[in-house]
Amino acid sequence: MVCLWAAFLQTYAQKTPKDTTLYKSGFISLTYQKAVYKNTIIYNTNKELDRLQKEDGDTSFDIFYTPLSLVGSILSYEKNTYAFPHGGYSVQNSIIQTLNLKTQKPYSILDLVDETSLLNALKNDAYINTLKNIDMQKLKACKSVVKSLKILNQPLHKTNHFTLYSFAILNYNPDKNKILIRLIRTLPRSITLTEYLQLGLEVTPLKHFEDTLKSDDSFFLGHFRRGRLAAQSFY
């Protein structure tokens, strides 16, 4: 078990000798340890680690981020936190977050894509239609994405839900005007990759986002190959 855990950490928590710039354009600068928009710090692992160490001196911590997708000022990223209690079991905390860099607030997928398109994609998803523990009739009758997610989340533990704010963009097809979205279940305290599920959905962007998606300043999921999400196969 110890060997398996050591191999896991080597794969998912490896540190780079020097934190290099991954992306820099306009007002945005991203690394695995720090993200800055204009003069605002979005995340900074050194400050977070200092705070955690002061709160719990009996535990060692490691944190790294992976930028997942960026469209305009809408950034999706993965945060992995590792806690190593002295004499106890190690714990990992994984979070996918999408936020508006300008406001520093969580950004809903419904502000990016057409709701009807997303709702239809959920109802017709190949994986969802194999599930035996949800009420498919209720799902098919849903008129909103929020209600459909409640149905999908009902049999799940509250720490392992689909949300409007846990997603990333895999690609954009301008000819079809379709976005490939990964809607990703939250998984705060586990190392079980099979529970870190991503729904692969093809949806229509809102009109005002079409030009932004075509911008050379955008990047999509898989551009930076690090972290749990990059290592997991899509279903």
C-alpha positions in Angstrom: 0.0 0.0 0.0 2.9 2.4 0.9 4.5 1.7 -2.5 1.2 2.4 -4.3 0.8 5.6 -2.5 4.3 6.7 -3.2 3.9 6.0 -6.9 0.6 8.0 -6.9 2.3 11.0 -5.3 5.2 10.8 -7.7 2.7 10.9 -10.6 0.3 13.6 -9.4 2.3 15.8 -7.0 5.7 16.1 -8.6 7.3 19.5 -8.3 9.2 21.4 -10.9 12.6 22.6 -9.8 11.6 26.1 -10.9 8.1 27.3 -11.4 8.1 28.5 -15.0 5.5 30.7 -16.8 2.9 28.5 -18.5 0.9 31.3 -20.1 1.1 35.1 -20.3 -1.0 37.4 -22.4 -2.3 40.9 -21.8 -3.1 41.1 -18.1 -2.9 37.4 -17.3 0.1 35.4 -16.0 -0.3 31.7 -15.1 2.1 29.1 -13.5 1.5 25.9 -11.5 2.1 27.9 -8.3 0.7 31.3 -9.1 -2.0 33.1 -11.1 -2.1 36.9 -11.5 -4.7 39.0 -13.3 -3.5 42.6 -13.5 -2.3 43.2 -10.0 -4.7 40.7 -8.4 -3.5 37.3 -7.1 -5.9 34.6 -8.1 -3.9 31.8 -6.4 -0.5 31.6 -4.7 0.7 28.2 -3.4 3.4 29.7 -1.2 1.0 31.9 0.8 -1.5 29.0 1.1 1.2 26.6 2.3 2.4 29.2 4.9 -1.1 29.6 6.2 -1.8 25.8 6.4 1.5 25.2 8.1 0.7 27.8 10.8 -2.7 26.3 11.3 -1.4 22.7 11.6 2.2 22.3 12.5 1.9 18.6 12.8 1.0 18.1 9.1 3.1 18.6 6.0 1.3 20.0 2.9 1.8 20.3 -0.8 -0.4 22.2 -3.3 -0.3 22.6 -7.1 -2.6 24.0 -9.7 -3.1 23.2 -13.3 -4.8 25.7 -15.6 -7.4 23.8 -17.7 -9.0 26.3 -20.1 -9.1 30.0 -20.6 -11.7 31.9 -22.7 -11.4 35.6 -22.4 -11.4 36.2 -18.7 -13.0 32.9 -17.8 -10.5 30.5 -16.3 -11.0 26.9 -15.3 -8.3 25.3 -13.1 -7.6 22.2 -11.0 -6.3 22.5 -7.5 -4.7 19.6 -5.7 -3.9 19.7 -2.0 -1.9 16.9 -0.3 -1.8 16.6 3.5 0.7 14.4 5.2 -0.1 14.1 8.9 2.9 13.0 11.0 2.0 9.5 12.0 -1.3 9.4 10.2 -2.8 8.6 6.8 -2.2 11.0 3.8 -5.2 12.8 2.3 -5.8 14.5 -1.0 -8.2 17.3 -1.8 -9.2 17.9 -5.4 -11.2 20.8 -6.7 -12.1 22.1 -10.2 -13.1 25.7 -10.2 -14.2 28.1 -13.0 -14.1 31.8 -12.3 -14.3 35.2 -13.9 -10.8 36.7 -13.5 -12.3 40.2 -13.6 -14.6 39.7 -10.7 -12.8 36.8 -8.9 -16.2 35.1 -8.5 -17.3 31.6 -9.6 -18.5 31.5 -13.2 -21.6 29.5 -14.1 -21.6 27.3 -17.2 -25.0 28.8 -18.0 -23.3 32.2 -18.6 -21.2 30.5 -21.3 -23.6 28.1 -23.1 -27.2 28.0 -24.3 -29.2 26.3 -21.5 -31.5 24.4 -23.8 -28.5 23.0 -25.6 -26.8 21.9 -22.4 -30.1 20.4 -21.0 -30.6 18.3 -24.2 -26.9 17.2 -24.0 -27.5 16.0 -20.4 -30.7 14.2 -21.3 -29.1 12.4 -24.2 -25.7 11.7 -22.7 -24.6 8.1 -23.3 -23.3 7.6 -19.8 -26.3 9.1 -18.0 -28.7 6.9 -19.9 -27.0 3.8 -18.5 -27.5 4.9 -14.9 -30.0 2.7 -12.9 -30.1 4.8 -9.8 -31.7 8.0 -11.2 -35.3 8.7 -12.3 -34.9 9.0 -16.1 -38.5 10.1 -16.6 -38.0 13.0 -14.2 -34.8 13.9 -16.0 -36.3 13.8 -19.4 -39.1 16.1 -18.1 -36.7 18.7 -16.7 -37.0 22.2 -18.0 -33.8 23.6 -16.4 -30.2 22.5 -16.0 -30.3 23.2 -12.2 -33.2 20.7 -11.7 -31.5 18.1 -13.9 -28.3 18.3 -11.8 -30.3 17.8 -8.7 -31.6 14.6 -10.1 -28.1 13.4 -11.1 -26.7 14.4 -7.7 -29.5 12.8 -5.6 -27.9 9.3 -5.3 -24.4 10.8 -4.8 -22.6 11.9 -1.6 -22.8 15.6 -1.1 -19.0 15.9 -1.6 -19.2 14.3 -5.1 -21.7 16.4 -7.1 -22.0 17.9 -10.5 -22.2 21.7 -10.2 -22.5 24.7 -12.5 -19.0 25.9 -11.6 -17.0 22.7 -12.0 -16.2 22.5 -15.7 -13.6 23.1 -18.4 -13.7 23.5 -22.2 -12.1 20.8 -24.2 -12.5 22.3 -27.7 -14.5 24.6 -29.9 -15.6 23.8 -33.5 -16.3 27.1 -35.3 -17.8 25.4 -38.3 -20.5 23.7 -36.2 -20.4 26.5 -33.6 -20.2 23.8 -30.9 -18.2 23.7 -27.6 -17.0 20.4 -26.2 -17.5 20.8 -22.5 -16.3 18.6 -19.6 -18.7 18.8 -16.7 -16.7 17.4 -13.8 -17.9 16.0 -10.5 -16.4 17.5 -7.4 -14.2 15.1 -5.4 -12.7 16.8 -2.3 -11.3 13.9 -0.3 -10.4 10.9 -2.3 -7.9 9.3 -4.6 -10.4 7.3 -6.6 -10.1 8.5 -10.1 -13.2 6.7 -11.2 -15.3 8.9 -9.0 -13.7 12.0 -10.5 -16.1 11.7 -13.4 -16.3 14.0 -16.4 -19.4 14.2 -18.7 -18.4 14.9 -22.3 -21.0 17.3 -23.7 -21.3 19.0 -27.0 -23.2 22.3 -26.6 -23.9 25.7 -28.3 -22.2 28.8 -26.9 -24.0 32.0 -26.2 -23.8 34.4 -29.1 -21.6 36.9 -27.3 -18.9 34.2 -26.6 -18.4 33.0 -30.2 -15.7 35.5 -31.1 -13.9 35.0 -27.8 -13.8 31.3 -28.4 -12.1 31.9 -31.7 -9.4 34.1 -30.2 -5.7 33.0 -30.3 -5.5 33.9 -26.6 -7.8 31.1 -25.6 -6.5 27.6 -24.6 -8.4 24.4 -23.8 -8.3 21.3 -21.6 -5.2 19.2 -22.2 -2.9 22.1 -23.1 -1.0 21.6 -19.8 -0.5 17.9 -19.1 -0.3 17.8 -15.4 -2.6 16.9 -12.5 -5.3 14.4 -11.9 -7.7 15.6 -14.6 -5.1 15.5 -17.3 -4.1 11.9 -16.3 -7.7 10.5 -16.3 -9.2 9.1 -19.5 -12.4 10.6 -20.7 -15.4 8.2 -20.7 
